[in-house]
Amino acid sequence: DHRMQLEGLEGATPETIGAFKQLCLDAVLEVQDGRPGYGLLCDGRLGRQALYRAAGRGLWIGRPVEWPGSRPLTFEPEIGADCGGLAEWPAEHVVKCLCFCHPNDAPELWAEQEASIARLFAAARRNRLEFLLEVIPSKAGPVDDDTTASVIRRFYDLGIYPDWWKLEPMASVGAWKKACAAIAENDPHVRGIVMLGLEAPEAALKASFAAAARFDLVKGFAVGRTIFGEAAKAYLAGEISPQDAVAMMADKYRRLCALWDAARAGRADAAEETSR
């Protein structure tokens, strides 16, 4: 999770990180330019001011609840173990939870993480908030074409129906096919999938975009560090101005949006090639 990483950078304090998150929002708004289809992930601890400012601008807003890097999953103190903190959230905030889990995890670890997610899902539903579940199996063990799909099915079998899934970039079309099938078979009403970035450089994301954009269920991407990593480092260290940081991030975000749009547009050609 990027919150953990920002805190480790030179010049990082809660104040400078809070200020930087406002610059991230400035970059998003510059690229969005009032159009639909844009959004951001922002937490309520270090990103509170940016989170408040993001309201009412037509942005999709995902708000993380997990304590960064926790495994087994632990929630942010403001959320509480019983997830009661969600009662104070505005309706437009999507509950975003990252769970590091893998089919080979020990039964005790699964039991603990499943119980946490079940509590969170129930609280999100009770408070009429959309729920996004993010899973990154590759950080917890080896992966093949079946890994992500099997994690997805496990949560559905528990009766957990996320509105959104956030999945890691899978270069294999087979892995995407299986993940999408696992979702479509269990929940025809799902809102969709967003792809995460794992700090991948732009060139690597281009290949991931090409694989993911073939599937209608994949609605877009949320790749924080690829966009803000460099700017965060330089800004927090005092090497660049706030304006330069915004320009740098807006430029990267704009380029990635163009790459995604191109991957989507090229989908028909790609589908023809596969069937030939």
C-alpha positions as CSV (number, residue, x, y, z in Angstrom):
1,D,0.0,0.0,0.0
2,H,1.4,3.4,-1.0
3,R,0.7,5.0,2.4
4,M,3.4,2.8,4.0
5,Q,5.8,3.7,1.3
6,L,5.3,7.5,1.4
7,E,6.0,7.4,5.1
8,G,9.4,5.9,4.5
9,L,10.5,8.6,2.1
10,E,13.0,11.3,3.0
11,G,11.2,14.5,4.1
12,A,8.0,12.6,4.9
13,T,5.9,13.8,7.8
14,P,2.1,13.6,8.2
15,E,2.0,17.2,7.2
16,T,4.1,16.9,4.0
17,I,2.3,13.7,3.0
18,G,-1.1,15.4,3.5
19,A,0.1,18.3,1.3
20,F,1.4,15.9,-1.3
21,K,-2.0,14.1,-1.5
22,Q,-3.7,17.4,-2.2
23,L,-1.3,17.8,-5.2
24,C,-2.3,14.3,-6.3
25,L,-5.9,15.5,-6.3
26,D,-4.9,18.6,-8.3
27,A,-3.3,16.4,-10.9
28,V,-6.4,14.2,-11.1
29,L,-8.7,17.2,-11.5
30,E,-6.5,18.7,-14.2
31,V,-6.7,15.5,-16.3
32,Q,-10.3,14.9,-15.5
33,D,-11.3,18.4,-16.7
34,G,-14.9,17.9,-15.5
35,R,-15.4,14.7,-17.5
36,P,-16.9,11.4,-16.1
37,G,-14.8,8.2,-15.8
38,Y,-12.0,9.5,-13.5
39,G,-11.3,8.8,-9.9
40,L,-8.7,8.3,-7.1
41,L,-8.0,6.2,-4.0
42,C,-7.3,8.3,-0.9
43,D,-7.2,7.4,2.8
44,G,-8.8,9.3,5.7
45,R,-5.7,9.3,7.9
46,L,-2.9,11.0,5.9
47,G,-5.1,12.1,3.1
48,R,-8.1,13.6,5.0
49,Q,-8.0,17.1,3.4
50,A,-7.7,15.8,-0.1
51,L,-10.5,13.4,0.6
52,Y,-12.8,16.3,1.7
53,R,-11.8,18.4,-1.3
54,A,-12.5,15.5,-3.7
55,A,-16.2,15.5,-2.8
56,G,-18.9,16.6,-5.2
57,R,-16.6,16.7,-8.3
58,G,-17.9,13.7,-10.2
59,L,-14.9,11.6,-9.2
60,W,-15.0,8.0,-8.3
61,I,-13.6,7.9,-4.7
62,G,-12.1,4.7,-3.2
63,R,-11.2,5.0,0.5
64,P,-8.9,2.3,2.0
65,V,-9.8,0.7,5.3
66,E,-6.8,-1.7,5.8
67,W,-3.8,-0.9,7.9
68,P,-1.0,-0.7,5.2
69,G,0.8,-3.9,4.6
70,S,-1.1,-5.9,7.3
71,R,-1.3,-9.7,7.0
72,P,-3.4,-11.0,8.6
73,L,-5.6,-8.1,7.7
74,T,-6.0,-5.3,10.3
75,F,-8.2,-2.2,9.9
76,E,-7.3,1.4,10.3
77,P,-8.0,2.6,13.8
78,E,-10.8,5.0,12.6
79,I,-12.6,2.0,11.2
80,G,-12.4,-0.1,14.4
81,A,-12.4,-3.9,14.7
82,D,-16.2,-4.0,14.4
83,C,-16.1,-1.7,11.3
84,G,-18.3,0.8,13.1
85,G,-16.4,3.7,11.7
86,L,-18.1,3.3,8.4
87,A,-21.3,4.8,9.8
88,E,-19.7,8.2,9.5
89,W,-18.7,7.8,5.8
90,P,-20.3,9.8,3.0
91,A,-22.4,7.6,0.6
92,E,-20.0,8.4,-2.3
93,H,-17.0,6.8,-0.7
94,V,-16.3,3.3,-1.9
95,V,-15.0,1.0,0.9
96,K,-11.6,-0.3,-0.5
97,C,-9.9,-3.2,1.3
98,L,-6.7,-4.9,0.3
99,C,-6.3,-8.5,1.5
100,F,-3.0,-10.3,0.9
101,C,-4.3,-13.9,0.5
102,H,-3.3,-16.9,-1.5
103,P,-4.9,-20.4,-2.1
104,N,-1.9,-22.0,-0.3
105,D,-2.3,-19.9,2.9
106,A,-2.7,-21.8,6.2
107,P,-6.3,-22.5,7.2
108,E,-5.9,-20.4,10.4
109,L,-4.8,-17.4,8.4
110,W,-7.7,-17.9,6.0
111,A,-10.1,-18.2,8.8
112,E,-8.9,-14.9,10.4
113,Q,-8.9,-12.9,7.2
114,E,-12.3,-14.3,6.0
115,A,-13.9,-13.3,9.4
116,S,-12.5,-9.7,9.0
117,I,-13.7,-9.4,5.4
118,A,-17.1,-10.8,6.3
119,R,-17.5,-8.2,9.1
120,L,-16.4,-5.4,6.7
121,F,-18.8,-6.5,3.9
122,A,-21.7,-6.7,6.4
123,A,-20.9,-3.2,7.7
124,A,-20.5,-1.7,4.2
125,R,-23.9,-3.2,3.2
126,R,-25.5,-1.9,6.4
127,N,-24.3,1.6,5.7
128,R,-25.2,1.4,2.0
129,L,-21.6,1.9,0.9
130,E,-20.1,0.2,-2.2
131,F,-17.4,-2.3,-1.4
132,L,-14.2,-3.0,-3.4
133,L,-12.1,-6.0,-2.5
134,E,-8.5,-6.0,-3.7
135,V,-6.5,-9.2,-3.7
136,I,-2.8,-9.6,-4.6
137,P,-2.0,-13.3,-4.5
138,S,1.5,-12.8,-6.1
139,K,2.7,-11.1,-2.9
140,A,1.8,-14.2,-0.9
141,G,2.9,-17.1,-3.1
142,P,3.5,-18.4,-6.6
143,V,0.7,-17.7,-9.1
144,D,-0.6,-19.4,-12.3
145,D,-3.7,-18.9,-14.5
146,D,-6.0,-20.3,-11.8
147,T,-4.7,-18.5,-8.7
148,T,-6.7,-15.2,-8.8
149,A,-9.9,-17.0,-10.0
150,S,-9.7,-19.5,-7.1
151,V,-9.3,-16.7,-4.5
152,I,-12.3,-14.9,-6.1
153,R,-14.5,-18.0,-5.9
154,R,-13.5,-18.6,-2.3
155,F,-14.9,-15.2,-1.3
156,Y,-18.1,-15.8,-3.2
157,D,-18.5,-19.2,-1.5
158,L,-18.4,-17.3,1.8
159,G,-21.3,-15.1,0.6
160,I,-19.1,-12.0,0.1
161,Y,-20.2,-10.0,-3.0
162,P,-17.9,-7.0,-3.7
163,D,-19.4,-4.3,-5.9
164,W,-15.8,-3.9,-7.3
165,W,-12.8,-6.1,-7.5
166,K,-9.3,-4.7,-7.8
167,L,-7.0,-7.3,-9.3
168,E,-3.3,-7.4,-10.2
169,P,-2.0,-7.0,-13.7
170,M,-2.0,-10.5,-15.3
171,A,-0.1,-10.7,-18.6
172,S,-1.8,-13.9,-19.5
173,V,-5.2,-13.6,-21.2
174,G,-6.0,-17.0,-19.8
175,A,-5.7,-15.7,-16.2
176,W,-8.0,-12.8,-17.0
177,K,-10.5,-15.1,-18.7
178,K,-10.7,-17.3,-15.6
179,A,-10.9,-14.4,-13.2
180,C,-13.7,-12.8,-15.2
181,A,-15.6,-16.1,-15.4
182,A,-15.3,-16.6,-11.6
183,I,-16.9,-13.1,-11.2
184,A,-19.5,-13.3,-13.9
185,E,-20.8,-16.8,-12.8
186,N,-21.3,-15.6,-9.3
187,D,-22.4,-12.0,-9.6
188,P,-24.0,-10.8,-12.9
189,H,-24.6,-7.4,-11.2
190,V,-21.0,-6.6,-10.2
191,R,-19.9,-3.1,-11.1
192,G,-16.6,-4.3,-12.5
193,I,-12.9,-4.7,-12.0
194,V,-10.1,-2.1,-11.8
195,M,-6.6,-3.2,-12.4
196,L,-3.8,-2.3,-10.0
197,G,-0.2,-1.5,-11.0
198,L,2.3,-3.0,-8.5
199,E,4.6,-0.1,-9.3
200,A,5.1,-1.4,-12.8
201,P,6.8,1.0,-15.2
202,E,4.7,2.4,-18.1
203,A,6.1,0.0,-20.7
204,A,5.1,-3.1,-18.6
205,L,1.7,-1.6,-17.9
206,K,1.1,-1.2,-21.7
207,A,1.2,-5.1,-22.1
208,S,-1.0,-5.6,-19.0
209,F,-3.5,-3.0,-20.4
210,A,-3.6,-4.9,-23.7
211,A,-4.5,-8.2,-21.9
212,A,-7.0,-6.6,-19.5
213,A,-8.8,-4.3,-22.0
214,R,-10.2,-7.3,-23.9
215,F,-12.6,-7.9,-21.1
216,D,-15.7,-5.8,-20.6
217,L,-15.7,-6.5,-16.9
218,V,-12.4,-4.5,-16.5
219,K,-13.5,-0.9,-16.2
220,G,-10.1,0.8,-15.9
221,F,-7.0,1.0,-13.7
222,A,-5.8,2.4,-10.4
223,V,-2.0,2.5,-10.5
224,G,-0.9,5.0,-7.9
225,R,2.9,4.6,-7.6
226,T,3.4,4.4,-11.4
227,I,1.9,7.9,-11.5
228,F,3.1,9.6,-8.3
229,G,6.2,7.6,-7.2
230,E,8.8,9.8,-8.8
231,A,7.0,13.1,-8.0
232,A,6.5,12.0,-4.3
233,K,10.2,11.3,-3.8
234,A,11.3,14.6,-5.3
235,Y,8.6,16.7,-3.7
236,L,9.0,15.3,-0.2
237,A,12.8,15.8,-0.4
238,G,12.2,19.4,-1.4
239,E,13.7,19.1,-4.8
240,I,10.7,20.2,-6.9
241,S,8.0,22.8,-6.5
242,P,4.3,21.9,-5.9
243,Q,3.5,23.1,-9.4
244,D,6.2,20.8,-10.9
245,A,4.9,17.8,-8.9
246,V,1.4,18.4,-10.2
247,A,2.6,18.8,-13.8
248,M,4.7,15.6,-13.6
249,M,1.8,13.5,-12.2
250,A,-0.8,15.0,-14.6
251,D,1.5,14.2,-17.5
252,K,1.9,10.5,-16.4
253,Y,-1.8,10.1,-15.7
254,R,-2.7,11.6,-19.0
255,R,-0.3,9.2,-20.8
256,L,-1.7,6.2,-19.0
257,C,-5.3,7.2,-19.8
258,A,-4.3,7.4,-23.5
259,L,-2.6,4.0,-23.3
260,W,-5.8,2.5,-21.7
261,D,-8.1,4.1,-24.3
262,A,-5.8,2.8,-27.1
263,A,-5.9,-0.7,-25.6
264,R,-9.7,-0.5,-25.4
265,A,-10.0,0.7,-29.0
266,G,-7.6,-2.0,-30.2
267,R,-9.7,-4.7,-28.5
268,A,-11.7,-5.7,-31.6
269,D,-8.5,-6.2,-33.7
270,A,-7.0,-8.2,-30.8
271,A,-10.1,-10.4,-30.5
272,E,-10.0,-11.1,-34.3
273,E,-6.4,-12.1,-34.1
274,T,-7.1,-14.5,-31.2
275,S,-9.9,-16.2,-33.1
276,R,-8.0,-16.6,-36.4
